[in-house]
Amino acid sequence: MPHLDVTVNNRTYSIACADGEEDHLRQLGRIVDGKVRELLSSVGQLGDTRLLLMASIMLADEQMELAGKLAEKTRELARVSEIKETAAGQHGKAEGRAADRLEAAAHRLEELAATLAHA
């Protein structure tokens, strides 16, 4: 299992990860470091533990907000799918009615043509 160093708030932490996950873990570390730096600029140095806790809460809040947006978009997609299915059903019914009327008109024309042929 590989170990890599992640730097947050100018402190380096050695972290183990699964093979092939090194780049992903480095990217996550940069995100956490960015949140910590954001906090540092607004509230100052509070100690590593408190800064990491606050950064974690901020990231959890963002994740929760995105999860809510995803849920809303999923509901919207379900509604659009329902509308699409309803429209497809109505289109099929309308197409069937049009075909029936066309067939009735063709039958009527055949009757008229037969009448004219005998006249």
Backbone as a ProteinNet text record, in pm:
[ID]
protein_1_A
[PRIMARY]
MPHLDVTVNNRTYSIACADGEEDHLRQLGRIVDGKVRELLSSVGQLGDTRLLLMASIMLADEQMELAGKLAEKTRELARVSEIKETAAGQHGKAEGRAADRLEAAAHRLEELAATLAHA
[TERTIARY]
85.5	0	90.3	76.9	163.8	128.6	229	212.6	250.1	181.8	219.7	202.8	268.2	261.2	158.6	74.4	-24.8	4.2	10.3	40.1	-85.6	-116.7	-230.9	-181.8	-203	-161.6	-12.8	66.7	212.7	259.6	174.5	213.2	195.7	291	287.8	240	144.7	87.7	113.8	161.3	183.9	56.5	5.6	-122.3	-106.5	-165	-164.7	-288	-273.3	-387	-373.4	-477.4	-475.3	-390.1	-335.5	-257.1	-339.9	-279.2	-345.7	-428.5	-442.4	-523.7	-441.1	-310.6	-222.1	-261.3	-280.9	-314.3	-447	-542.8	-674.2	-660.6	-582.7	-564	-489.3	-392	-322	-420.5	-508	-607.2	-700.6	-745.1	-830.3	-756.6	-628.2	-548.1	-540.1	-527	-523.2	-656.8	-766.5	-898.4	-908.8	-866.7	-871.2	-779.9	-661	-568.5	-630.2	-699.6	-766.1	-871.4	-947.7	-1049.7	-983.6	-875.4	-805.1	-749.9	-693.1	-638.8	-751.8	-866.7	-983.3	-1021.1	-1021.3	-1052.6	-946.2	-820.2	-711.6	-726.5	-767.6	-780.4	-898.1	-997.4	-1113.8	-1111.8	-1057.7	-1062	-925	-821.2	-686	-651	-533.5	-481.7	-554	-620.4	-696.1	-639.5	-535.9	-483.4	-526.2	-439	-463.6	-593.3	-617.4	-736.3	-863.6	-873.2	-993.1	-1007.7	-896.6	-901.9	-946.5	-890.8	-930.1	-1076.4	-1121.3	-1262.1	-1352	-1318.9	-1401	-1398.3	-1281.6	-1272.5	-1357	-1353.9	-1435.2	-1583.8	-1623.9	-1764.8	-1804.2	-1715.6	-1744.6	-1759.1	-1668.9	-1676.3	-1801.8	-1836.2	-1957.9	-2081.4	-2079.8	-2191.1	-2204	-2091.8	-2094.4	-2145.7	-2099.1	-2143.9	-2293.3	-2342.7	-2485.4	-2567.7	-2519.4	-2587.9	-2591.4	-2478.8	-2474	-2563	-2568	-2655.3	-2801.3	-2837.3	-2974.1	-3005	-2909.5	-2929.7	-2942.1	-2860.8	-2868.8	-3004.3	-3052.7	-3184.1	-3293.4	-3286.5	-3386	-3379.8	-3258.9	-3244.1	-3294.7	-3274.7	-3324.6	-3477.4	-3538.7	-3685.9	-3734.8	-3664.9	-3701.9	-3692.1	-3587.1	-3569.2	-3681.6	-3722.6	-3832.9	-3962.1	-3985.1	-4105.9	-4101.5	-3985.7	-3972	-3994.5	-3942.4	-3961.9	-4110.2	-4180.2	-4324.8	-4398.1	-4363.7	-4427.3	-4399.5	-4276.4	-4238.1	-4319	-4331.8	-4409.3	-4555.9	-4611.3	-4750.7	-4768.5	-4676.8	-4684.8	-4672.4	-4582.9	-4567	-4695.8	-4759.3	-4886	-4995	-5003.1	-5103.4	-5075.7	-4948.5	-4912.3	-4955.1	-4931.7	-4971.6	-5122.5	-5197.8	-5344	-5389.6	-5332.5	-5369.8	-5334.9	-5221.8	-5180.9	-5279.5	-5323.5	-5421.6	-5554.8	-5598.6	-5724.4	-5712.1	-5598.9	-5578.2	-5577.8	-5515	-5512.3	-5653.7	-5732.3	-5870.9	-5952.4	-5936	-6011.1	-5967.5	-5838.5	-5787.2	-5841.6	-5845.7	-5900	-6048.6	-6123.8	-6266.8	-6286.7	-6201.2	-6212.6	-6179.2	-6079.7	-6043.5	-6157.6	-6218.4	-6332.2	-6447.7	-6472.9	-6581.5	-6552.1	-6423.7	-6385.8	-6403.3	-6370.9	-6390.3	-6538.4	-6624.1	-6767.4	-6815.5	-6766.9	-6806.1	-6756.6	-6634.2	-6579.5	-6661	-6703.1	-6784.8	-6921.7	-6978.7	-7108.5	-7097.3	-6991.7	-6969.9	-6942.8	-6875.1	-6844.2	-6971.6	-7071.8	-7197.3	-7297.8	-7267.7	-7364.5	-7358
-116.8	0	123.3	208.2	325.4	431.1	507.5	622.5	745.7	854.6	978.9	1092	1201.7	1318.6	1416.9	1465.3	1567.1	1686.3	1804.1	1924.3	2007.8	2038.5	2123.2	2225.6	2352	2460.7	2451.3	2425.1	2415.5	2302.8	2207.2	2088.4	1967.5	1878	1761	1640.9	1568.5	1449.2	1331.1	1221.9	1100.8	1016.6	980.6	909.1	786.2	675.4	553.1	553.4	491	481.9	356.2	322.9	207	238.4	133.2	150.5	222.7	320.7	394.7	512.4	530.2	639.5	761.5	756.3	863.1	999.6	1009.2	1139.2	1192.4	1103.3	1143.5	1196.9	1126.5	1169.6	1303.3	1323.4	1452.8	1564.9	1538.2	1639.2	1670.7	1568.6	1591.2	1672.2	1642	1718.4	1865.7	1891.9	2032.2	2101.7	2029.5	2087.8	2123.1	2030.9	2056.9	2173.7	2176	2285.9	2418.9	2418.5	2540.2	2588.2	2495.5	2534.3	2590.1	2526.2	2574.4	2714.4	2736.4	2869.1	2973.5	2931.3	3020.7	3061.7	2965.5	2995.7	3085.9	3056.1	3136.9	3283.6	3306.1	3444.8	3515.9	3440.8	3506.7	3506.9	3401.7	3396.4	3390.3	3372.4	3366.7	3227.5	3216.8	3087.9	3046.8	2932.5	2883.4	2753.7	2705.3	2573.6	2472.6	2376.1	2279.7	2201	2156.7	2073.9	2150.8	2271.4	2352.4	2391.1	2428.1	2463.1	2343.9	2226.2	2106.8	2070.7	2087.9	2061.8	2157.6	2285.8	2384.6	2361	2326.6	2296.8	2174.9	2074.9	1954.6	1987.6	2072.6	2113	2189.8	2278.3	2353.3	2257.9	2160.9	2064.1	1977.5	1938.4	1859.1	1940.7	2070	2157.7	2167.2	2184.5	2189.9	2058.1	1947.4	1816.1	1799.2	1843.1	1833	1917.8	2037.8	2126.3	2062.5	2007.7	1942.9	1818.5	1744.4	1627.1	1669.9	1782.2	1834.6	1875.7	1942.5	1982.9	1860.8	1759.5	1636.8	1570.2	1566.6	1506.8	1583.4	1716.4	1798.5	1772.4	1766.5	1739.9	1599.9	1504.9	1369.1	1369	1445.9	1456.7	1523.7	1629.7	1697.5	1602.1	1523.8	1426.5	1323.5	1280.5	1185.5	1248.2	1376.1	1444.4	1458.8	1494.1	1507.9	1372.9	1266.7	1132.7	1095.7	1129.4	1103.5	1179.5	1307.1	1389.4	1330.8	1287.6	1228.8	1101.9	1016.6	893.6	925.2	1023.1	1062.3	1115	1200.4	1256.6	1146.6	1050.8	941.3	858.9	837	763.5	839.3	969.9	1051.8	1057.3	1063.7	1065.1	934.1	824.2	694.1	685.1	735.6	734.1	822.4	942.2	1034	972.8	907.5	842.8	731.3	657.7	551.4	606.2	715.7	778.8	829.8	891.1	942.6	828.1	717	601.2	546.1	539.5	491.4	583.4	715	809.9	800.9	784.1	771	643.8	537.5	411.7	425.5	494	515.4	601.3	705.2	790.4	711.5	625.1	542.2	447.5	390.3	300	375.7	495.9	577.8	613.4	647.2	678.6	556.3	439.3	317	295.2	321.9	307.5	406.2	532.4	634	596	544.4	503.6	388.7	296.1	183.9	232.6	328	384.2	454.1	533.2	605.2	508	398.3	301.3	232.8	217.6	153.9	250.8	376.5	474.8	499.9
0	0	0	-101.8	-109.2	-4.2	32.1	120.7	41.4	67.3	2.9	101.8	72.1	158.4	104	193.7	161.6	251.4	192	269.3	284.8	411.5	445	546.5	515.6	604.6	636.8	533.6	544.9	635.6	663.5	739.3	647.9	657.3	571.4	651.6	591.9	652.7	560.2	615.8	538.2	545.7	426.8	420.2	332.6	377.2	297	206.9	91.4	-0.4	-85	-156.3	-245.7	-368	-427	-549.4	-654.7	-718.6	-825.2	-777.7	-646.9	-592.7	-552.6	-577.8	-532.2	-587.8	-716.9	-777.4	-725.4	-709.3	-657.8	-514.9	-433.5	-295.5	-289.7	-376.8	-381.5	-415.7	-511.6	-551.5	-433.7	-363	-245.7	-139.7	-121.7	-26.5	-64.9	-195.7	-241.2	-213.4	-227.1	-198.1	-50	37.3	181.6	216.5	158.9	183.8	139.4	26.4	-20.9	77.5	133.5	232	358.1	401.5	520.5	495	377.5	344.5	337.2	286.4	283.3	425.4	516.2	655.9	718.7	689.4	744.4	705.6	581.8	536.8	601.9	647.2	707.3	860	922.6	1070.1	1134.1	1055.6	1111.5	1160.6	1218.2	1265	1392.6	1388.7	1504.9	1558.6	1497.7	1533.4	1428.3	1404.7	1298	1316.3	1437.2	1459.7	1429.7	1481.6	1459.8	1312.8	1248.4	1106.1	1022.1	1051.6	975.5	1001.3	1125.5	1155.7	1079.2	1082.1	1011.9	861.3	806.1	663.4	629.9	716.9	695.3	695.8	787.6	795	668.4	622.3	499.8	380.1	370.4	260.3	271.2	394	414.1	374.9	407.7	371.1	219.2	150.5	3.6	-53.7	3.4	-44.4	-22.8	90.6	120.7	23.7	-4.2	-98.8	-238.1	-280.9	-412.6	-416.9	-306.5	-300.9	-314.2	-251	-262.9	-405	-469.9	-609.4	-699.7	-673.4	-753.3	-734.8	-611.5	-585.3	-659.2	-657.9	-728.4	-878.1	-933.8	-1077.7	-1111.3	-1021.4	-1043.1	-1045.2	-954.4	-954.3	-1082.2	-1125.4	-1250	-1368.5	-1372.1	-1480.4	-1479.5	-1361.8	-1351.9	-1404.4	-1370.1	-1419.3	-1571.3	-1625	-1770.2	-1837.7	-1777.9	-1833.5	-1833.9	-1726.1	-1719.9	-1829.6	-1844.8	-1948.6	-2085.3	-2108	-2236.3	-2262.6	-2160.8	-2177	-2205.3	-2133.8	-2155.9	-2297.3	-2340.2	-2474.6	-2580.4	-2556.9	-2652.7	-2660.5	-2545.5	-2544.8	-2617.7	-2592.6	-2660.5	-2810.2	-2846.7	-2988.5	-3054.3	-2985.9	-3039.6	-3057.8	-2959.3	-2970	-3085.4	-3096.3	-3203.8	-3339.2	-3346.1	-3470.7	-3506.7	-3405	-3428.3	-3476.4	-3414.5	-3457.7	-3600.2	-3632.1	-3767.9	-3868.4	-3832.8	-3922.7	-3942.9	-3835.2	-3846.4	-3937.2	-3920.5	-4003.9	-4149.6	-4170.9	-4307.1	-4371.4	-4295.3	-4346.8	-4378.2	-4291.3	-4315	-4440.2	-4456.3	-4575.3	-4700.7	-4693.9	-4810.1	-4844.5	-4743.1	-4766.1	-4831.9	-4782.4	-4838.3	-4983.7	-5012.6	-5150.4	-5241.4	-5190.4	-5269.2	-5299	-5197.9	-5219.9	-5325.3	-5316	-5415.1	-5553.9	-5561.4	-5691.9	-5748.1	-5666.1	-5712.9	-5761.4	-5686.5	-5725.7	-5860.2	-5878	-6002.9	-6117.7	-6089.1	-6193.1	-6242.6	-6158.8	-6198.1	-6256.1	-6248.4	-6295.2	-6441.7
[MASK]
+++++++++++++++++++++++++++++++++++++++++++++++++++++++++++++++++++++++++++++++++++++++++++++++++++++++++++++++++++++++

